Amino acid sequence: MTNVQQGGRVALITGATRGIGAAVARLLASRGMRVVVNYRSSRGEADDVVASIESTGGRAMAVRADVRDASAVLGMVEQIRAAMGEVEVLVHNALIPYAIKSFDEISWDELGGKLEQEMRAAFLLTKAVVPGMTTRGYGRIVYLGTVLSRQPREGMIALGTSKAALSQFARFVAQELGPRGITVNVVAPGPVAETVISGVLDEEQRQRQTAQTALGRLASPDDVARAVAFYAGDDSGFITGTTAPVNGGLAMD
């Protein structure tokens, strides 16, 4: 493991081997942050993201951890601390597997299991990084949510329900951590091209979603990454407990 200390805030992006996570990692690195590319099993893809960052003069490292495992999360944060220092920016993007079924079809184990694992991962990661952020008097926490928390779609009850719980969790954490200089926000995309979730849509569904979107297209990972980068930087310093709907006008409050 290369020691990459010196300069730039330390940003941990979970599930950063592809899609939104990889786009966030590259963008934050391009803005001067020292980026940690977390992965669970795709070491080769993680190394590719790190290499792409380093090829443009950025600083990055890959760290393996299953974000649902308490000891793995603590070990990851300790490894980051030894190589880079305290995590100052957490972007929790890792996708926890879920069943795509209707309410009639889904079991409690499938719905409750997704809810439990979603919240466990967010809880463990937040618990692990908050002490270091508190010591520094600075922190940015960004959770990836989904438009499905507000706009149900057939078969997506497990994902939508668990992400709705995550959004409410974020508000409580934001309220408690605000006095410490730590902001907590959610970025909630609609359908995003080139991601695992987008693969759930067949062509007819994709066309319907596009037609219902005011901007006339699905989001790209880079669209979402730019919103995440805003919350991860200093321009958003007086914004906390909010959810950014990055959906091109698919859903409007």
NORDASUL-V286269 format. One record per residue. N is the residue number from 0. RES is the residue in one letter. PHI is phi in radians with two decimals (999 if undefined). PSI is psi in whole degrees, -180 to 180 (* if undefined). OMEGA is omega in whole degrees, -180 to 180 (NA if undefined). Layout:
BEGIN
n->[N N]
res->[RES RES]
phi->[PHI PHI]
psi->[PSI PSI]
omega->[OMEGA OMEGA]
END
This chain:
BEGIN
n->[0 1 2 3 4 5 6 7 8 9 10 11 12 13 14 15 16 17 18 19 20 21 22 23 24 25 26 27 28 29 30 31 32 33 34 35 36 37 38 39 40 41 42 43 44 45 46 47 48 49 50 51 52 53 54 55 56 57 58 59 60 61 62 63 64 65 66 67 68 69 70 71 72 73 74 75 76 77 78 79 80 81 82 83 84 85 86 87 88 89 90 91 92 93 94 95 96 97 98 99 100 101 102 103 104 105 106 107 108 109 110 111 112 113 114 115 116 117 118 119 120 121 122 123 124 125 126 127 128 129 130 131 132 133 134 135 136 137 138 139 140 141 142 143 144 145 146 147 148 149 150 151 152 153 154 155 156 157 158 159 160 161 162 163 164 165 166 167 168 169 170 171 172 173 174 175 176 177 178 179 180 181 182 183 184 185 186 187 188 189 190 191 192 193 194 195 196 197 198 199 200 201 202 203 204 205 206 207 208 209 210 211 212 213 214 215 216 217 218 219 220 221 222 223 224 225 226 227 228 229 230 231 232 233 234 235 236 237 238 239 240 241 242 243 244 245 246 247 248 249 250 251 252]
res->[M T N V Q Q G G R V A L I T G A T R G I G A A V A R L L A S R G M R V V V N Y R S S R G E A D D V V A S I E S T G G R A M A V R A D V R D A S A V L G M V E Q I R A A M G E V E V L V H N A L I P Y A I K S F D E I S W D E L G G K L E Q E M R A A F L L T K A V V P G M T T R G Y G R I V Y L G T V L S R Q P R E G M I A L G T S K A A L S Q F A R F V A Q E L G P R G I T V N V V A P G P V A E T V I S G V L D E E Q R Q R Q T A Q T A L G R L A S P D D V A R A V A F Y A G D D S G F I T G T T A P V N G G L A M D]
phi->[999 -1.40 -1.42 -2.10 -1.21 1.61 1.25 1.44 -1.21 -1.60 -2.08 -1.77 -2.01 -1.47 1.02 -1.82 -1.51 -2.77 0.99 -1.07 -1.04 -1.15 -1.12 -1.12 -1.02 -1.16 -1.20 -1.11 -1.12 -1.16 -1.71 1.69 -1.43 -1.59 -1.86 -1.89 -1.64 -1.46 -2.54 -1.79 -2.40 -1.61 -1.06 -1.08 -1.17 -1.10 -1.09 -1.13 -1.13 -1.04 -1.10 -1.16 -1.22 -1.17 -1.17 -1.89 1.57 -1.46 -2.12 -2.71 -2.59 -1.83 -2.37 -1.51 -2.98 -1.44 -1.25 -1.61 -1.87 -1.03 -1.18 -1.17 -1.14 -1.10 -1.10 -1.09 -1.14 -1.15 -1.12 -1.13 -1.04 -1.17 -1.59 -2.22 2.03 -1.19 -1.21 -1.84 -2.29 -2.01 -2.01 -1.64 -2.00 -0.94 -1.54 -1.49 -0.97 -2.68 -1.50 -1.81 -2.59 -1.29 -1.05 -1.06 -1.57 -1.34 -1.67 -1.12 -1.05 -1.29 -1.28 -1.16 -1.14 -1.12 -1.06 -1.14 -1.23 -1.04 -1.27 -1.04 -1.08 -1.09 -1.10 -1.09 -1.11 -1.15 -1.00 -1.28 -1.69 -1.08 -1.00 -1.16 -1.12 -1.09 -1.05 -1.44 1.21 -2.70 -2.94 -2.26 -2.09 -2.24 -1.80 -1.56 -1.88 -2.81 -1.06 -1.14 -1.16 -1.95 -2.25 -1.06 -2.39 -0.91 1.49 -1.92 -1.10 -1.19 -1.18 -1.10 -1.18 -1.17 -1.28 -1.13 -1.10 -1.08 -1.11 -1.24 -0.95 -1.06 -1.15 -1.12 -1.16 -1.05 -1.10 -1.32 -1.60 -0.92 -1.07 -1.61 1.46 -1.93 -1.78 -2.38 -2.46 -2.14 -1.91 -2.05 -1.33 -1.45 -1.01 -2.11 -1.12 1.17 -2.26 -1.05 -1.13 -1.11 -1.17 -1.26 -1.39 -1.44 -1.09 -1.12 -1.13 -1.09 -1.15 -1.17 -1.08 -1.12 -1.13 -1.49 -1.64 -0.99 -1.48 1.34 -2.78 -1.36 -1.20 -1.80 -0.95 -1.16 -1.03 -1.22 -1.04 -1.15 -1.17 -1.06 -1.09 -1.08 -1.20 -1.45 -1.88 -1.47 -1.12 -1.73 -1.02 -1.95 -2.14 -2.66 1.30 -1.96 -2.19 -1.67 -1.49 -1.60 -2.32 1.12 1.59 -1.09 -2.31 -2.21 -1.46]
psi->[129 135 120 40 171 117 142 141 151 121 124 122 117 147 51 24 -19 175 -135 -45 -45 -39 -40 -46 -46 -41 -45 -38 -39 -20 14 3 152 118 136 119 102 142 159 -44 -17 70 -42 -43 -37 -44 -35 -40 -44 -45 -39 -34 -47 -29 -19 18 5 173 128 160 154 137 128 135 136 115 -3 -4 117 -47 -35 -40 -46 -40 -40 -46 -36 -40 -42 -43 -42 -35 -35 -28 -169 144 123 -22 124 122 107 101 -17 131 120 128 152 159 139 95 157 168 -39 -36 -30 145 165 -36 -37 -44 -51 -34 -42 -44 -45 -45 -36 -49 -35 -47 -48 -42 -50 -45 -44 -44 -37 -34 -20 -40 -44 -40 -40 -42 -39 -17 27 137 149 121 126 123 143 121 -148 150 -22 -16 -27 -24 93 148 145 131 -5 27 -36 -47 -47 -41 -44 -38 -29 -41 -40 -40 -40 -39 -43 -38 -43 -43 -39 -43 -41 -36 -11 -46 -16 3 20 125 150 120 166 137 120 94 158 -159 135 125 154 31 167 -44 -37 -26 -14 -27 130 176 -39 -44 -39 -44 -37 -44 -41 -42 -30 -6 125 -36 -1 18 164 157 155 160 -35 -34 -45 -40 -37 -38 -42 -44 -35 -48 -27 -10 -171 -18 -22 20 -23 26 122 153 22 166 126 115 95 77 11 19 12 -39 130 129 *]
omega->[-180 174 -174 178 179 167 174 177 -179 -178 176 177 -180 -179 -170 -176 -178 173 -177 -177 179 179 178 -179 -179 -178 180 177 -180 179 170 178 172 -165 173 180 178 176 177 -177 -173 -177 -179 179 177 179 179 178 178 -179 -180 177 -178 -179 179 175 179 -180 -175 173 178 179 -180 172 169 -172 175 -175 -174 -177 179 179 179 178 178 -179 176 179 178 -179 -179 -176 -172 -172 -177 173 179 179 175 172 -178 -175 -173 -178 176 -177 -178 178 175 -176 174 176 179 -174 -170 176 177 179 180 180 -179 179 177 180 -178 -177 177 -178 178 -178 -180 180 -177 -179 -178 177 -175 -175 -176 179 179 177 180 178 -179 -175 -177 174 174 177 179 176 174 177 179 175 -179 175 -178 -175 -176 175 -176 176 -172 -177 -178 -180 -177 -179 -178 179 174 176 179 -180 179 174 -178 -180 179 180 179 -179 -176 -174 -179 -180 180 -179 -178 176 -178 -178 -179 170 -173 -179 161 177 -178 177 175 177 179 -177 -179 178 178 -177 170 -173 179 178 -180 180 180 178 179 -180 -179 -178 -175 -178 168 177 172 177 170 174 180 176 -179 -179 -179 176 177 -178 177 180 -178 -176 -175 180 -178 -171 -179 179 177 180 -176 174 178 -179 -178 -173 175 -179 176 177 -180 177 NA]
END
